[in-house]
Amino acid sequence: MPPVSTQASPPTGLSEAEAAARLAGEGPNELPSPDRRTLFGIVLEVMREPMLALLIGGGVVYLALGDFKEAVILLVFASLSIVITVVQESRTERVLEALRDLTSPRALVIRDGERRRIAGREVVRGDLMVLSEGDRVAADAVLLSADDIQADESLLTGESVPVRKIARDEADAALSHRPGGDDQPTVYSGSLVVRGSGLAEVIATGPRSEIGKIGQALGTMQTERPRLQTQTRKVVRVFGIIGGSFSLLVVVLYGTLRGGWLDAVLAGITVGMSMLPEEFPVVLTVFMAMGAWRISQARVLTRRAAAIESLGSATVLCTDKTGTLTENRMSVAELRLISGETFRPREADDLPDAFRDLLETGLLASAPDPFDPMDRALHRLAGDHLADGAGARSMVHSYGLRRDLLAMTQVWRDHDDPGDFIVAAKGAPEAIARMCGLDDAELRRLSQTIDAMAADGLRVLGVARATHPNDDWPETPLGFGFEFIGLVGLADPLRAAVPAAVADCRAAGIRVVMITGDYPATAQAIARQAGIDAETCVSGDEIARLDDAALAQRLQGATVFARIMPEQKLRIVDALKSSGEVVAMTGDGVNDAPSLKSAHIGIAMGGRGTDVAREASAIVLLDDDFASIVKAIRLGRRIYDNLVKAMGFIFAVHVPIAGLALLPLLFGLPILLGPIHIAFLEMIIDPVCSIVFEAETAEDDVMRRPPRDPEQPLFTPALIGWGLVQGLLVFALVAGVFVIGQLRAMPETELRAITFFALVLSFVCLIFVNRSFSTSILAALRRPNPMLAVVLAIVGCVLGLSLAWPWLRDLFKFGPLHWDDLGLTAAAALAVLILLELIKPLWRGRIGSAAPRRQA
């Protein structure tokens, strides 16, 4: 249907010369390309990371010592870190490319008086766009004429219900022109025309459009640096300084007390290696990579592995309503007759005969080939319950929505009964009531019914029916003699798994906050259905009046936000972050992209979500299932728990290694550990930390404890203290074995072997001690961990070969050990296990994630 022009003569639009000049002056109708860093630049930036420098430095040290295997392992990890970072950087930068794709549909414009179809990027300010049902709007524009136009602006507002558009001359000049809301004269880039037609003059293109402003906000925002990476970097620097200082001290002591400065340098390198914590970055990298893989098994894609660390500490989950809590698909929730009888399709299978007339009339008042989601909902319900649909009828006349009469009226001819024409109308209940001429008492009863349905979160339409004897149509639908048939309640239904998922979040101490652009009554109804506290509702208008400090204060008790604009979503997320909360944000539309990127954990819907939302997020739900968020949080907490166990183990094992490297130097005893022994110990430590602890199952209380304090560091004093207690106990007992060996006058090779065996077996016992903080070793032993069995088998084989295989025994400089020697090493290791199990309850509740924040 051609647009109705308000001008006396046909519009001519811009000339091609004018359009070309504006295109050159203002740029194409697309977002500007970001300043891309080169591959070399990204690699250089990664190379400056201290953790990566330690990996490479460790590899170089091992190369210098001739241990090529360990060097290759470390350098492979270094290369892998570079590759992962480069891939992640390139993925992040694709967000603006996705926006450019969305903002460049093709457009039908009038130039030089002729209609021309051009690429969306060629649309310029001042162009006249011809809009028809089904068109994607190419640029922000003001309507010069509008014939029953409705537009789906969910891309910008997140709301699935279309909004009415009117011509500029009919609009209230005092109204603010922003996406969302009815009876505005502005259409926006990226929105979809679902009904009607019109002519619009372009007023903003590219970065100056509403969708362009979102793109610019994304381009200037910086993703928050992962906390664990920052904390680990600090610890690594401290270890590096301490290790370097001890290495220099060893060189000086050895050279001064024993002579032989070359041997002193080798001894210093050995001590430096014993204190070099290259496990920290390796473990962090492996845990994040394996964590991403494990989470993907729950249908959750991790785009930035660092977000895994925040999952377990999330304190607030901000969720959009449409498409996240709900299905983003309008459906008929209730049919209500004028008599008060109701039919709810989800609660009954068969449509009672009394409701057939209401449903049939609603169908006849809908577009035959609908774009409008409410029309589609009526068509779906009719398809389920009315076998013949519209029957043998054809539409012969229609009346569109008018600002003074918000109802759609359609006239049909029944070919089986060529008598009277059938007239069907649906629309705002007050408009339908006016068309039916209801009296005051009937209007009061109708108003009460509508209010009750609206309180349940329903959008209510009135339905009326009339007959007309001939094709002499009245000027307006008010000329028909309508009979009020009933009401249709439509809703965007809640996802079935949402209430249980919200309950799980509550049990885990996570506050669920709903942020929506919908009306307060609808928002509160959906919140109640989902199990979210809906006593108070904060509107966008109220937020606009609050400064940042007042907003942060208001957020402390609020859980439902309605009529929220995109930039207000970002303000809410930032205010929560400034209050010390760890914020997870879910969403699926372009309007959600800035808040998804700003949140500690941005969670996008993978199925219905836009490319922009997915690219801006850290995590994508592949199945759009809100319940998958709970699975991801459970896995995030498990990963963090296991990371704490691994880091505590690293602290513990480095204490006796460093002690046994320093002890002979301080007391003039034979040197026990050389570079090859340190390398072997690292080959035990690395897989234990990276594989065994990573594979540990979740603690029993993982989803019953509140989130850990977001300000709590990974390396808490309790964790460091626990690691030192373990390490000092192992050192004391292994040193005791060393002293017993000396008292027996064992040769140096046997003394080295018995001390080394005692140390390795003690490390094995530390694995069992650290498998669980919340339970005893007996409970931990019942938890399956196939990787532990594999690592223990490999360690046992290597230890056996180091005694039985002459080549390996000579490499380690080991002497033969007897059964009583092996019994002594086993007794020392068993003592470590028993003593630490007795001490563990004193530390339980203070280690790692067991230190909670306040209950949300």
C-alpha positions, 0 to 999 in steps of 0.5 A: 500500500503506497504511503499517503503523502501530506504534500500537494505534489509528489515528493522529489527527495534529494538529488543524486548530487546532493546525496553524493555530497552529503555522503562524502561530507558526513560519511556512510550510514554505518559505524566507523571501523575501529582502530585495529591493532596489528597482529604484531602489536597484540603479540608485543602487548602480550609479551609484556605480561609478567606471567608470560615473561616468567613462562618464557624465562623459565623455559630459557633457564631450562634450556640453559641447563639442558633440560629440553623437555621442560623447556619445550613444555614451558615455551609451548604454554607461552605460545599457547597464551599468545595464540589464545589472547590474540584470538580473544582480542580479535573476537572482542573487536568483532562487536562493532562489525556486527553492529555495522551489519545490523545498521546496513539493510537495503532501503527504498528512497526517493531521489530526483522524484524517482524511487530507487533501492540502494544499499543501507550504507548509502542512505544520507540525512535528508533522504526520503525513505519509503517504508512498507510492512516487513521493511527493516528501517535503514536510518533514524527518520521522522515520518512525514506520512503514516498509514497505520504504521507499527514498528518492532523496536525490540532491537533497541528497547528489548520489548517484543510488542510493536509501538504505534507510529504517527506522522510528524504533523499529528505528534505532540511536539512536547514528547521526547523522541526516544525508542519505545512508546506509542504515537511517536513520529520517529522510526529508528535504524534497525527497527522492523515495520510490522504493519502499515506504510509511510514516508519518512525523512532521514534525520540521523545516520551511522554513529549519530543514530540511536543504534550508532550511539550504542556502538560508540559506547561499546567502542569506548568501553574497556573490559574489566581486567580479570581479578585473578590475573591481577592478583596472580601477577602481584604474587608472581612479582613477589616470588620473583623478587624473593627468589632472585634475592635468595639466588643472589644470597646463595651465590654469595654464601656458596662462593664465600664459604666453599669457594668455586664461584662457578658452582656457586652460580649453579647453586644459585640457579638451583635455588632460583628454580626451586622458588620460581613459581611458574606453576601459577600462570600455567595452572591459571591458564589450564584451569581457565581453558579446562573450565571453558570446556567443562562449561561448554558441556552445559551448553554455555559458551565462554568467550572470555575464559577470565569470566569463569573466575567471576562466576562463582563470586557473582552476587547480583544477576541482572536479567532482562525480561523479554527473551531472557525470563520470557520466551520473546513470543506473544501468546494468547494467555486468556480469553474472557467473555463479557459474561465473565467466563474465562478460557486459558489455553495453557490450562485446557486442551479443548476450546469450549464452544462458548469461546469459538465466536470470540476467537474467530472474531479476533482472527478476522480482525487480524491481518491475514498474513501477519507481522504483528506478534499479537496477530500471530498469537491469535493465528496460532491459537486459531490454528490449534482450535479452529479447523477452518480458520477464516473459512470461505471468506474474503476480506473486502474492506478494512479500517486501520488504527487511528489516534482517536480510535485505537482499533483495527476493523476488517469487513469480510464476505462469506462466500457460503452465505452471501447475505450480510457482511461480517465486521470484526474489530479488535483493539484497545478495550476502551475503543471497542467499548466506545464502538459498542456504545456500552453504558456507564455500569458496563464500562465500570465492570469492564474497567475492573476486569481489565485492571485485574487482567493487567495485574497478571501481566497481560496485554488486553484487547477488546473484540467486537462483531457486527454485520452489515447489509451491503457494501456501502461502508460508513466513514468510520467503524463507529457507523457499524452496530457492534456487539461486545464479544469479550477480551483477549489477554496476551502475554510473553510467557515465562520460560518454564525453567525460570522459577527453579533457576531463580530459587537456586540463585537465592539459595546460592546467595545471589540477588536476582534483579529484573531490568526491563523496558516494559510497563511496571504492572507487567514487570511486577507480574512477570517477576512474581511468576519468576519468584523475584521479589516484586514489592517495589518497582523502580521506573526509568523516570525515577532513575533519571532524577537520581545522581549516581550516589542516590542511585547506588543507595536506591539499588540496595533494596530494589529488584524490579526496574521498569521502563528502563532505557538502554543507557540506564541499564548501563548506569544500574550495572555500574552503580552495582559495581561501584557498591562492591557487587560482582555483577552478572548481566543477561540480555539478547538485544543490541540495547543490552550490549553496553551493559553486557560489556560493562558487567563483570560477567556478560551473559548473552542468549545464543539462540535469540540473541543478536550478534552484537549482544553475543560479541559484547558478552563474556558468556553465551547461553547456547540453548537460551535456557535461563537455568543454564546460568545456574549450571554455569555458576555451580561450575564457576564455584567448583573451578574456583574452589579447585583453583584455591586447592591447587594454589595452596598445594603450590605454596606448600610444595615450594617450602620444602623444595626451597628448604632442602635446597638451602639447608645443605648450603647453610650447614655445609652438608652435601648438596641434595637437589640439583636442577634435574631433581627440581625439574622432576619435582616440577613435572609432578607438581604441574600435572597435579595442579593442572589436571588432578585438582582441576578434575575434582568434583564440586564440594557438597555445599557449593550452591548452599554458601553465599558468594565469596567477598568480591574484594577477597584475594585468591591468596588470602592470609588463611590460604598462605598460612595453610600452605606454609603449615603444610610445607613446614611440616613436610620440610621438618619430617623430610629433614628428619629423614635426612638427619636419620640417614646421616646418623646411619652414615649413609653414602651421599647417593643413598642419602639423596635417594631416601630424602627425595623419596620421602619428599615425593611421597609427602607430596602425594599425601598433600594431594589427598589432604588438599582434595577437600577443604569441607570434608575429611580425607575419607569423604574425599576418597569416595569422590571419583577422580580418574586423573589422580589415579593416572598421575599416581601411577605415573609417579610410582612408575618413575620412582620405581624406574629411578631405582631399578633402571641404572641409566635413570639412577645415574641421572638422578645420582641415586644409590640403592635403597632397602626395604627399611629405607622405603618404610622410613620414607613411607612412615614420614609421608603417612605422618604428614597425612595424619597430622595435617588431617588433624590440623585441617579442622582448625583452618576449615571455614577460612580457606579460599571461597569459604570466606563469604561476603554478606548474604545477598 
